[in-house]
């Protein structure tokens, strides 16, 4: 009768592989976990009503990151300073779009802010993946059900809005604090036309997404360290 035995090396290899997998998952989950602030000018000298604004996170003509940005980032929150002018309903939501030709395609949205105040308001996102070099449009919604019904298939053909958002015209011409800056990427006024020479008082909180090659090299190094032959 043959009795099969399992060597201690088998158990060692098995547990090391299991540990490696768990550590790899943890490494990927925590990579790029440092929060980065990307801020525009914070001193306001004007205020007006707008339905949204364009932004490119790597456009250092008006936005400054606290550390260099990776090609892709996760948007965690957006701070917008509102003013006591124009649309001042207490509720507001911000949707992020990307313009393709004459159409804006939906990318993601913040949580609905049921109560905003005059001054800085923080709109939170569920780690929305953005390209740091792509130009996006942040759009202000004042109609809650229209905002809640946004989906990946949602599009816009106009950024016109008003002081009394409705289901047929859900964009809010929100009062925002502004800084004079000719390097801005454009704000949209009530008619949906581009206004220049001003930028909103805004800042973004993001996390860098590590490059695939960097993450792979880290995992390979970890694997080599853990799978060395025991002395």
C-alpha positions as CSV (number, residue, x, y, z in Angstrom):
1,X,0.0,0.0,0.0
2,X,1.3,3.4,-1.0
3,X,0.8,6.3,1.3
4,X,1.0,9.7,-0.4
5,X,2.5,12.5,1.6
6,X,2.5,16.2,0.9
7,X,5.9,17.9,1.5
8,X,6.3,21.0,3.6
9,X,7.5,22.8,0.4
10,X,4.0,22.3,-1.1
11,X,2.4,24.0,1.9
12,X,4.9,26.8,1.8
13,X,4.4,27.4,-1.9
14,X,0.6,27.3,-1.5
15,X,0.5,29.8,1.3
16,X,3.0,32.1,-0.3
17,X,1.0,32.2,-3.4
18,X,-2.2,32.9,-1.4
19,X,-0.4,35.7,0.5
20,X,1.0,37.1,-2.7
21,X,-2.5,37.3,-4.2
22,X,-3.9,39.1,-1.1
23,X,-1.0,41.5,-1.1
24,X,-1.4,42.2,-4.8
25,X,-5.0,43.0,-4.3
26,X,-4.2,45.3,-1.4
27,X,-1.4,47.0,-3.4
28,X,-3.7,47.7,-6.3
29,X,-6.5,48.9,-4.0
30,X,-4.2,51.4,-2.2
31,X,-2.0,52.5,-5.1
32,X,-2.3,56.2,-5.8
33,X,-4.3,56.7,-2.6
34,X,-2.8,60.1,-1.9
35,X,-5.4,62.8,-2.3
36,X,-4.3,65.5,-4.7
37,X,-5.8,69.0,-4.9
38,X,-6.2,70.7,-8.3
39,X,-7.2,74.3,-7.7
40,X,-7.9,77.4,-9.7
41,X,-7.6,81.0,-8.5
42,X,-9.3,81.3,-5.1
43,X,-9.7,85.1,-4.9
44,X,-13.0,86.3,-6.3
45,X,-13.6,89.7,-7.9
46,X,-16.9,89.1,-9.6
47,X,-20.0,86.9,-9.7
48,X,-22.6,85.9,-12.3
49,X,-24.9,83.2,-13.4
50,X,-23.6,80.3,-15.5
51,X,-24.8,76.8,-16.4
52,X,-21.4,75.2,-16.4
53,X,-17.7,75.4,-17.2
54,X,-15.0,73.6,-19.2
55,X,-11.9,72.2,-17.5
56,X,-8.8,70.2,-18.2
57,X,-7.0,69.1,-15.1
58,X,-3.6,69.5,-16.6
59,X,-4.3,73.0,-17.9
60,X,-1.8,74.8,-15.7
61,X,-2.8,78.2,-17.2
62,X,-5.5,78.3,-14.6
63,X,-5.4,75.1,-12.6
64,X,-2.6,74.0,-10.3
65,X,-2.2,70.4,-9.0
66,X,-0.5,69.9,-5.6
67,X,1.6,67.1,-7.2
68,X,2.0,66.0,-10.8
69,X,-1.0,64.1,-12.2
70,X,-1.0,60.7,-13.8
71,X,-2.7,60.1,-17.2
72,X,-5.8,58.9,-15.4
73,X,-7.3,60.1,-12.1
74,X,-10.2,59.4,-9.8
75,X,-12.4,62.4,-9.1
76,X,-13.5,62.4,-5.5
77,X,-15.0,65.8,-5.0
78,X,-15.4,69.3,-6.5
79,X,-15.5,72.5,-4.4
80,X,-17.5,75.2,-6.0
81,X,-18.0,78.7,-4.5
82,X,-21.5,79.9,-5.2
83,X,-22.9,83.5,-5.0
84,X,-26.1,85.0,-3.9
85,X,-27.2,85.9,-7.4
86,X,-29.3,84.4,-10.1
87,X,-30.5,80.8,-9.4
88,X,-30.4,80.4,-5.6
89,X,-32.5,77.3,-5.0
90,X,-31.0,75.3,-2.1
91,X,-30.5,72.2,-4.3
92,X,-27.9,71.6,-7.0
93,X,-26.1,68.7,-8.7
94,X,-23.1,68.7,-11.0
95,X,-22.8,66.3,-14.0
96,X,-19.6,65.8,-15.9
97,X,-19.8,65.6,-19.7
98,X,-17.3,65.3,-22.6
99,X,-18.0,67.2,-25.8
100,X,-18.0,65.2,-29.0
101,X,-18.7,67.5,-32.0
102,X,-21.9,69.3,-31.2
103,X,-23.0,66.8,-28.5
104,X,-22.0,66.4,-24.9
105,X,-21.8,62.8,-23.7
106,X,-22.4,62.0,-20.1
107,X,-19.4,60.8,-18.0
108,X,-20.6,60.8,-14.4
109,X,-22.3,62.9,-11.7
110,X,-21.9,64.1,-8.2
111,X,-24.2,63.2,-5.3
112,X,-27.3,65.5,-5.3
113,X,-26.7,68.5,-3.0
114,X,-30.1,69.0,-1.4
115,X,-28.9,72.1,0.6
116,X,-26.3,74.5,-0.7
117,X,-25.2,77.8,0.9
118,X,-23.6,81.0,-0.4
119,X,-19.9,80.2,-0.3
120,X,-17.9,77.0,-0.8
121,X,-20.0,73.8,-1.4
122,X,-18.4,70.4,-1.8
123,X,-19.9,68.0,-4.4
124,X,-18.8,64.4,-3.9
125,X,-18.2,61.8,-6.6
126,X,-17.9,58.0,-6.4
127,X,-14.3,57.9,-7.7
128,X,-15.2,59.0,-11.2
129,X,-12.4,58.0,-13.6
130,X,-11.2,60.9,-15.7
131,X,-8.3,61.5,-18.1
132,X,-6.2,64.3,-16.8
133,X,-5.5,65.7,-20.3
134,X,-9.1,65.5,-21.6
135,X,-11.4,68.6,-21.6
136,X,-14.6,68.0,-19.7
137,X,-17.7,70.2,-19.0
138,X,-19.1,70.5,-15.5
139,X,-22.8,71.1,-15.8
140,X,-25.1,72.5,-13.1
141,X,-28.5,70.8,-12.6
142,X,-31.3,72.3,-10.6
143,X,-34.0,69.7,-11.3
144,X,-33.6,66.7,-9.0
145,X,-35.5,64.0,-10.9
146,X,-33.8,64.9,-14.2
147,X,-30.5,64.8,-12.5
148,X,-31.3,61.4,-10.8
149,X,-32.3,60.0,-14.2
150,X,-29.0,60.7,-15.9
151,X,-27.4,57.5,-17.3
152,X,-24.3,56.6,-19.4
153,X,-26.5,57.1,-22.5
154,X,-27.5,60.7,-21.6
155,X,-26.4,63.5,-23.9
156,X,-26.8,67.2,-24.2
157,X,-27.0,69.4,-27.4
158,X,-27.3,72.7,-25.5
159,X,-26.1,74.1,-22.2
160,X,-28.9,76.7,-22.0
161,X,-30.5,77.0,-18.6
162,X,-32.5,79.3,-16.4
163,X,-33.3,80.5,-12.9
164,X,-36.3,78.1,-12.6
165,X,-35.1,74.7,-13.7
166,X,-37.8,72.2,-14.8
167,X,-38.1,68.8,-16.4
168,X,-38.0,70.3,-19.9
169,X,-35.1,72.7,-19.0
170,X,-33.2,71.1,-16.0
171,X,-30.0,73.1,-16.2
172,X,-29.6,75.8,-13.5
173,X,-28.1,79.1,-14.3
174,X,-26.3,79.1,-10.9
175,X,-24.7,82.1,-9.3
176,X,-21.0,81.4,-9.0
177,X,-18.1,83.4,-7.7
178,X,-15.5,84.3,-10.4
179,X,-11.9,85.3,-10.8
180,X,-10.7,87.4,-13.7
181,X,-8.5,85.1,-15.8
182,X,-8.2,85.2,-19.6
183,X,-6.7,81.6,-19.7
184,X,-9.9,79.9,-18.6
185,X,-11.5,77.3,-20.8
186,X,-14.9,78.9,-21.0
187,X,-18.1,79.3,-18.9
188,X,-21.6,78.8,-20.3
189,X,-24.1,81.6,-19.8
190,X,-27.9,81.3,-19.6
191,X,-28.2,81.0,-23.4
192,X,-25.6,78.3,-23.5
193,X,-23.0,80.6,-25.2
194,X,-19.4,80.6,-24.1
195,X,-18.2,83.5,-21.9
196,X,-14.5,84.2,-21.5
197,X,-12.1,86.2,-19.3
198,X,-13.4,84.6,-16.1
199,X,-12.9,81.3,-14.3
200,X,-15.0,79.9,-11.5
201,X,-13.7,79.7,-7.9
202,X,-13.3,75.9,-7.9
203,X,-11.0,73.1,-6.8
204,X,-10.9,69.3,-7.4
205,X,-9.8,66.5,-5.1
206,X,-8.5,63.6,-7.1
207,X,-6.3,60.5,-6.8
208,X,-3.8,59.3,-9.3
209,X,-4.4,56.0,-11.0
210,X,-1.0,54.1,-11.3
211,X,0.3,53.3,-14.7
212,X,-0.2,49.5,-15.5
213,X,3.5,49.1,-16.1
214,X,4.3,50.6,-12.7
215,X,1.8,48.4,-10.9
216,X,3.1,45.3,-12.8
217,X,6.7,46.0,-11.9
218,X,5.8,46.4,-8.2
219,X,4.0,43.1,-8.2
220,X,6.8,41.3,-9.9
221,X,9.3,42.7,-7.4
222,X,7.0,41.6,-4.6
223,X,6.7,38.1,-6.1
224,X,10.4,37.7,-6.5
225,X,10.9,38.7,-2.8
226,X,8.3,36.4,-1.5
227,X,9.0,33.4,-3.6
228,X,12.8,33.2,-2.9
229,X,13.9,29.9,-1.8
230,X,14.0,29.6,1.9
231,X,17.4,29.1,3.5
